Amino acid sequence: MTFSNVLLRASAGTGKTFQLSNRYILLILNSIPPQELLATTFTRKAAGEILERIFQRLAAATTSETEAIKLSSELEIDETSAERFGEALSFLSCNLHRINVSTLDAYFAKLLTNHAYEFEIGADWSIATAGEQADQKHRAIIELLGQLSATESARLMRFINKGKYNRSILRSLEHTINSLISPFYQTTATAWSSDLRGESATQLLSDEQISAAVAAITNQLANDDCAPFLKTMTTDLVAIRANDWDIALKGGLFKKILAGDRTFSRKPLPDRLVDAYRSLTNHVVALKILELENQTQATFSVLSKYAAILDRIKRKTNRLEFSDVPRLLARGGRNFESAFRMDGTIAHLLLDEFQDTSLPQWNIVEPLALSISQQLASSFFCVGDVKQAIYGWRGGRREIFERLESSLNDICSDTLEESYRSSRVIVEFVNDIFKNLDAHPNPSVHADTLARWQQDFVPLTPVLEHDGYVEYINSEVGNDKRERLDFCLSLAVDKTEMLLAANREMEIGILVRTNDSIAVLIHLLAARGIASSEDGGNPLSNYSAVQLILSALTLIEHPANSVAQFHVSHSPLAELFGYGTESADGNIAFASSLQFRRRIAASGFHSVLTELVLTLEPHVNRVQFTRLEHLLAFADAFTFSLSFRFDEFIEAVENERFSDPEASRVRVMTIHQSKGLEFDAVILPTLESALAPRAPTYAVTRNPQTQEITDVFMYRSTQIQELLPSRYRDACMSTIAEHVNESLCVLYVSLTRAARALYLIGPCQPKEPKSPPLTGAGIIQMAIGDEYSQTPSSVVYSNGNPTWFEKLPVYDPKPLRAESILPVPLAPASATEPTPLASASPSSLEGGEHFLLSGVLRSSSTPALLFGTQLHYFMEQIDWAQGSYWDVAMET
């Protein structure tokens, strides 16, 4: 059987995973070895779901002829027996170690490991943790600053900060590097050296020429025709003589003349006055172009030095980021002799979520895709949806997916539009939003982007007929953006509490734009006694119990730290540190610091940290104590430098992100983390985020065919953009358009996560704005109504059944079973020949057979005790293997 090359454009909830698993099962049924199949997606969670779906469907078809007929129908093949599906399942199960279902990053990591010698990297390399990455970058910046002289630092920072000096060189460098490192790695020096001056007819004036121009303007002060403009001219002259061209451009006659307007305050400007300003306006344009070019080149210089230092640090520690892997592979060329090393040649390629593929990733995959698409015995299968392209900030390029059909030979395309996820009212609501984007009265310069999105949008077709509900409600009035966000998050918790009170089986997803909002929501939910879990993780330092431990460590390291003194002395740790009811005393802090240092030297850091955690245990709830256990586990694996400073551990804890291992009925996550998931009810409380950023750090131009970056520019305000060549203005406009397009994709993803109910919570300002803002709230309200309502605590829109949950099963959580201790009998005597090696139980290697039960028999240690008991029991069942290995062991 031959398999055609397929490109699927699949909207949200239309069954992308179902279609991909169909293709995979068909290939296995046709006896294609798993090592010849490569199925990739964007996240590990999605990869696990694909593999799980494949095994579940095969297993179901194996156990029932009815299920076998059903699967045959779904695969669009002749009826196949359960026995045949069982053979396929067995075949796949026996080759688990050869299955390639993973993320693209994981496949690239495997490729790099198997070709480590060619890339001069140790085969034992690994991906650095978030804390390790932050430490690597910090060390690289410190070393970079050490290489620069004071003059170089000042000059470079002036260029990086758009001609202004900044107090914090470190902060400026960190911001610039973090925002620009991605385009830097994708370009060469040529892209940062664009000659804009060659595209402009303006020239810089000499000091003498500037003085002459100033004199000409001064002479016009006595001209009667200029009398209406004397005040403005005087202000302009003060700015010019101070070389403050930014002030001159903000108002006055400069702005008018540069715009080609020969009137000021509705009065005509004399020709002689315009001529006097003309030479200076040309000078300003030339000066701004020069500043832009210098800043761009200075930034590239800084990035080049930083990248070289960071690369050396990474190679020395053998710790890389995922984004480093495709760059390293690309350096070695595109041809890898990998058939033997990778345990097979890839003959069938299945790509999921392809719209989020980055250019460096595609540069590695493209040769394989081209080769496969041209071979009769191979096949290419790709699924994507440009409406869900939300990872542009990571380098994802939806344009690669859009042009894939023309890039590969003999490929069939199809579109999936039927939604098997959301209720009818939700599907119709989503369709109404994105088919009415032009209803917003103030799209500004983004009208074309909104129109293009609306034109390309293919409405979803609802399939499911279960009850559904959509509600848009305004929060209380907030005086500023922070207060409005707090009110929206609080209302989201109210909605969650209301849904849980129905006591029905449901999953609730609260989706937000930033991780900071997750921390606030987790705290608010916990205060109401609502158990919740967070996906993607957050720093442990967001939790008060961990903050207190970190303050205690800070106090041990820096006993004069008054903030740490106050925190510890007013906490359950006060007595442990020697504080009484009196206020914090510096002498006590120094004495306790010395005492703890001695105990750490004697017992170790982990032992003292455990004591601090156990002291807090009676005073914290389960959620907080779980985070403390995470802290202990992190400390156990943490490696201090030779200086052994607690500050490095504290910084690592603040940078590392920890996920909640326990799933909950209420899940809190960013919209990006919700990609590929669905919930019975979705609550969206962060709709005030602007579609367009105020000012991105940089702007780029790209080759429309290859998507490679051809020019990189530092971004300037709209006022300055008007002075610069059209190529620069086009780069800024296209960059902003990309941000707006991605914001619309994020909005689409958030709305389509809901299966039965969708609750939108909008911000409420003290005064109704003159025109609706270009935010998620503004887009939604104007698409579904004729006005932007700012009535506090009012329902702006509702549709469907508000008691949609009544038909769901009653939530009846199973009671926790009493924990029973597994018996730990002595292992029976071996039935085989005695081993020539002495054996010992694991416990006997940890200090003898006797130990204090009080050290382990604590209620909070029960899960760990159970795990250890089961592990020991399992280890005792292991016996020596027989056969050739046994003979070799005996001879040895």
Protein Blocks (a to p, Z undefined) as FASTA:
>chain_A
ZZddddddddehiopmmmmmmmmmmmmmnopafklpccddfbfklmmmmmmmmmmmmmmm
mmomklmmmmmmmnopacddfklmmmmmmmmmmmmmmpccddfklmmmmmmmmmmmmnop
afkbccddfklmmmmmmmmmmmmmmmpcfklmmmmmmmmnnopacfblmlmmmmmmmmmm
mmmmmpcfklmmccfklmpcbdcddfklmmmmmmmmmmmmmpmklmmmmmmmmmmmmmmm
nopaklmmmgmjllmmmnopabeehiacdfklmmmmmmmmmmmmmmmmmmmmmmmmmmmm
mmmmmmmmmmmmmmmnopacfklmmmmmmmnojbdcfklmnopacfbdcdehkllpcfkl
mmmmmmmmmmmmmpfkbccdddddfklmcklmnopafklmmmmmmmpghiacdddfbdck
bcfklmmmmmmmmmmmmmpmblojmlmmmmmmmmmpccdddfbfcdcddddddddddfbf
klmmmmmmmmmmmmmmmmmmnopacddddddfbfklmmmmmmmmmmnopacddehiaafk
lpmklmmmmmmmmmmmmmmlmklmmmmmmccklmmnopafbdcdfklmmmmmmmmmmmmm
mnojklmmmmmmmmmmmmpcfklmmmmmmmmmmmmmpccdfkopaklmmmmmmmpccddf
bdcfbdcddfklmgoiacfbdcdfblmbcfbdfbdfbdcdddfklopafbdcddddfklm
mmpcfklmmmmmmmmmmmmmmmmmmmmmmmmmpfkbccddddddfbdcfbdcddfklmmm
mmmmcbdcfbehiafbdcdjfklmmmpccddddddddddddddddddddfbdcdfbdcdd
fklmnopjbdcfklmmcfklmmmmmmmmmmmmmmmmpccdehjklmmmmmZZ
